[in-house]
Amino acid sequence: MLTVPAVSRQAGRRMAWLDALRGLAALVVVFEHTLQPLLPGARMPVKAVFEPGWYGVTVFFLVSGYIVPASLERRGDVRAFWVSRFFRLYPPLVVCAAGMALLAAMGWDELHVWWGSRPLSLTVGHLTMLQNLLAMPNLVNVLWTLSYEMAFYLLLTAMFTLGLHRRSTAYALALTAAAVAGAGTLPVALLSAGGSGRMLTVTLVVAASLTAGLAAVLAGSGTVRRAGAIVVGAVVLGLLAVNQSYPGPWQGLLILATMFAGTALYRAEQGQIPWSRAGWAALVPAAGIWLARGDLGTQTAEAAAWLTFVAAMALRHRRMPRVLTWLGLVSYSVYLLHPLLLEGVQWFWPEPAAVPLGARLAALAGVVAALLGLSALTWRFVEAPAQRLGRRLITPGG
């Protein structure tokens, strides 16, 4: 019989391929964001044939879709799921927000003007992590993806509570169909547009509705729990349908479809559904490529992200490069902190093309080294302790 540490090590090896994917995705997103401040001449030629940012976030979304529902279903405990998610997501986000505030105080960056005129709306919106679905400017540019992660978690919670969570392939296809049918016709920021008062009202209604819905799911029973789940699901789907402004309505729906497709692949790998059913998930990237017609960079990024995930899945039983698995471990910090370092570079070099290439390459190496060092520190002193606390709260005395 395996000891607990042995089981943990074995589980870690089984998940190493997902860490490796996270590490790779984080590096590619960092590369995307270094182009403008350090290699502006290469930015448009690269993006014309391959969108590094879209590739990176698509890989991230596939990984989330594959593993996050499994963590909920493995315990079967919605409260434990949200405790885990809270201590996984929010502490590093606080560090990121503090870093951005510091840059603004030093004059190295400027906050969006709405932080002065609509502070309550933006604060509440960011606390929900749905700011991107509330048509708000993100405090840090990369935070837009967290809104779709949060939407996915909320939908998972609603579906799990209602007993509808195992229909992953159907949800992926339904969202894909909605993206195709609504491309170019869905409204943008329908709810939040129209002035600061309207945005505040929508934000407070959304926050209150989700809080009440989740409270009913977590503390209620029977009909109350189901009603809470319906409220949560309806609010999220409503925002997805009519209140996205970036990257766009069809992209947002396709992102959710991508995550549910990742879940379908997980279910097939676990033997919960036949591969023939999971195979329909291939329509998700096919639709993404079709919807991005005329944009070769996004098309190649979409295809490459899916091919990368499928290849890594095929190799999941093999040993992964340790550098990539370590990068996967700290990938959340890498993702959140790299824009702050690059803002500093842009402040020093507002016209990067006028700076010698050698100096810019040296700066790039310095940024990467600083980023990895900061991410290691954040992991050790923020992420890991917060996750340990979350586990203690889930299993008192454990």
N, C-alpha and C positions, 0 to 999 in steps of 0.2 A: 504494500500500500504506500502511495506517495505521501511524503510529509507535506505540510502546508507550504514551507518555503520552496520545495521542489515543484509543487503545483503552480506556485506563483511564477517561478522561473520558466516553467513550461508554457504557461499562458503568455508570459512576456515574449517568448520566442515566437509564439503563434501570431502575436500582434506586431512583431517587429517590422513586418512589411508595411503596415499602416503608418508606423513612425517614420519609416524611410520615405514614404510618399509625402508625409507632412513636411519633412525636412527638405525634400526636393521642391515641393510647391512653395515653401517659404523663400528659398533661394531665388526662384524664378520671379516671384513677386518683388523681391528686393531689387533684382536686376532691372525689372520694368521701371521702378521708381528712381533708379540711379541715372537713367538715360537723360532725363531733362536737365538735372543740375550738373552732371559731370560729362556726359557724352551726347550733347544735343544734336550733333551732326549725324549720329547713328540712329536717333530715335525714330524718325519717320521711315527710313528704309527698313528698319527691323519690323516696325509695327505694320508696315504695308504687307508683309508676307507672314508675320506671326505675332500675335498679341500675347506677350508673356504674362501680363496680368490676368487675362481671361483664362489662360491655361492654368495658372497657379490656383486661382480661386475655384475653378471647376474641379481640379483634383481635390482641393480641400472639401468641397461640397460632396463629392463622391465618398470620400473617407467618412465624413460625418453621417451621411446616409447609411453607410454600411455598418458603422459601429454604434452610433448613438441609440437607435431603437433597441439594439441588443442589450444595452446597459439597462434600459427601462424594463424590458421584458424578462431579463435574467432575475431581477429582484422582484418584479411585479409590484413595486412599491412606488407610487407617484411621489410621495413625500421625499423618499430617499433620492429619487431621481433629481428633484429640484434642489435639494440641499447640495447634492454633488455638483450640479450645474452652476449653482450660485457661487460656490467656493472655487470652482474651476475658472469661471469667466470674470467675475467682478473684481477680485483683488488686483490682477494685472491691469485691468481697465482703469482702476483708480490711479495706478502708477503712471499709466499713459496720460491720463487727464492732468495729473499733477505736473508731468513733464511739459505738456503743452502750455499750461498756465505759467510755468517758469519761463518758457521761451517768450511768451507774450509780455511778461513782466520785464524781461531783459530787452525787449524791443526787437528780438530776432524773428518774430512772426507776429501776425495780427489775427485776432479772432474775428470771425464773421460779424458784421455789423449787427445782426440779430441778437447776438449775445448781450448787446447793450440795450436794444429795444424790446426784445422778447425773451428775457432771461428765464422766466418761469417755464414757458413752453419748452424751450430747448433743454432745460435741466430735467424736467419731467420726462421729456421724450427720450433723452439719453439714458435715464435711469431704467426705462422700460427696455432699452436697447432696440426700440422700434423706430428710432428717429428717421431712418431712411424711408420707412413706410408712412411717416407723418409729414413727408415732404419738407424736411428740415435739412439745413447744412450740417454735415458731420463735423464734430469737433476736430477729428483727425481723419484724413481722407479714407484710410483703410477701414474705418468703422462701419461703412455701409454694408459690408458682408455680414456683420454680426446681426443686423436686422433680419436677414434671411435665415440665419441660424436660429435666432429666437423665434421667428415665425414657425420654423420647422418643429422646434421643441413644443411650442404651444399646440400645434396641430397634432403632434404625436400624443400629447397628454389628452386632448379631446377624444381622439380616436381610441386610445387605449381604454379610457374610462367608459366609452360607449361600446367597447368590444368590437371595434371596426378596424383595428390596427394591422391585421394580417393581409389586407388587400393592397399591398404595396404596388404591385404591377398595375393594377387598375387605377390607382391614384396617380402614378407616374404618367400613364397614358391620358388620363382625364386632364391633367394640368398641361400636358403637351398639346392636346387638342385645343384647350382654351388659349394657349399661347399662339397657336397657328391661326385660330379663328379670330382672335382679338388683335393680332398684329396690326398696328397702325390705326386701330379704331377705338381701343380702350382709352378712357379719359385719364388725364394725368393730374394728380393732386386735386381731384374734384372736391374732396372734403376740406382740405387744409387751406386752399387758396382763398383769398378774399380779405386779407388783413390780419393784424396781430390778434384781435379779439376772437375771430373765428378759429384761428389756429389754436389758441389757448383752449377754447371750448372743446374742440375736437380732441385735443391732447388729453385734457382732463377726463372727458367721457371715455376715451379709449383706456386710459390708465385705470379709472374706477371700474369699468366693466371687466377688464382682465383681472383686476385684483379680486373683485367679487366672485367672478367665475372660478378662479383658481382656489379661492377660499372654500367655495362650495364643493369643489372636487376633492380638496384635501381634508376638509372637516365634516362634510355632509355625508349623507347616506341615501341610497336608493334614488328616488326621483330628484332630490336636491343635487346630488352629484351629477346626474345626467343633465339636468338643466344647466349647471355650471359649465359642463363640457360643451354643451351646445352654444352657450354664450361665447366662450373662448374661441371655438372654431369659427363662429359667425363673424366675430370681430376681425380675426386674422384674415379670413377669406375676403371680407369686405375691403380691408386695406389693400390686399393684393390686387383686387379687381379694379379699384378706382382711385387709389391714392399714391401710386408710385411715380416718382419723377426721374429717378436714376437707379439703375442704368436704363430703365424703360419697362413698360408693362410686360411685354412679351419676354424680355430677358428675366424679369423677376419670376414669372410663372415657370419659365424653363429651369431656373435655378431650383425651385421647389420640386419640379419633375425630376431633375437630376438627383436630388437627395433621395426621393422615393425609389428611383431606379437603383441607386446604391443599396437600399434596403432590400429590394427584390433580389439582387445578386447575393446578398447575405443569406436570404431565406433559401435560395437554391443551393448555395454552398453547404448550408446546414441540413439540407434534405427536407425542409418544410414545404417547399413547392417544387414541381419539376422544372428542370432547366428549360424545357420547351415554353413554359409560361414566363419564366424570367427573361427569355430571349426577346420577348416583345419590348424589353427596355431599350433595345437597339434603336427603336423609333425615336427615342429622346435625342440622341446626338444627331440622328438623321434630320430631325425637324430643326434642330439648332443650326445645322449647316445650311439648310434650305432658307431659314429665316434670315440668316446673315449673308444671303446672296448679294454679291457686289462688294463684300468686305472679306477679301481673301485672308487677311490676318486673323480675323475672328474664326473663320471657317477652319483654318489649319490648326488654330489653338484648340478648338472644340474637339476636332478629330484626334489630335495628339494627346489631349488630356484623357480621353476615354481609352485610347490605345495604351497609354502609360498605366492606367489603373488595371486594365484587363491583364496586361503583361505582368504587373506586380502580383496580381491575384494568382496567376498561373505559377509564379515562383514563390508563393507565400511560405512554402515549407523549407526553403533554402535560407542559409544564413545571409543576412543583409549587411551591407557595409556599416561598420560601427559609426563612422562619421555621420552618415545619414540618419541612423537611428537616434544618435545624440541630438542632431539638429531637429529631429521630430519631437524630441522631448522638450526642447526649448522653443519650438516653432511659434507658439502663441506670443511669447515675448519678442521674438525676432519680428513677427508680423506687426505688433503694436508699436515697437520702439524705433524701427528703422526710419519711418517718416520724420521723426523728431530730429534725428541726427542729420538727415538730408536737408531739413529746414535750416539747420545751422550752416551747412555748406552753401546753401543758396543765399543766405544773408551775407556771408563773406565774399562770395563770387556771384553777384547778380547777373553778370555777363560771362558765363562759363566759356563761350567760344573764344574769348579774348585771353584766356589763361592757357599757358603751354600744356600740351597733352600730357607730358611727363608728370607735371604737377598734379593734373587731374587724376591720373592713374594712381599716383601715390596717395592722393586724398581718398580715392576709392578703396584702396587697400586699408588705409587707416580707419575708414568708416566701418568696413566689414569687421576688422579686428575689434574695434570698440563695441560694435553691435553684439558680437558673439560674447565678449566679456561681460557686457551689461546684461545680456540675456541669461548667461550662466548665473550671475548674481541674483537676478530677479527670480530665476527658478529656485535657487537655493533658499533665498530669504523671504520670498513672497509666495510663489506658486506652490512649492512643495509643502510648506507649513500650512497654507490655507487648505490644501487638499487633505492633509492629515487631519486637520480640525473637522473638515466635512465628514470624513470617514468616522471619526469619533462620535459625531453627532448622530450619524446614521446607526451606528452600532455601539451604544453606550457600554463602557466597560471592556470594549474590544480592543 
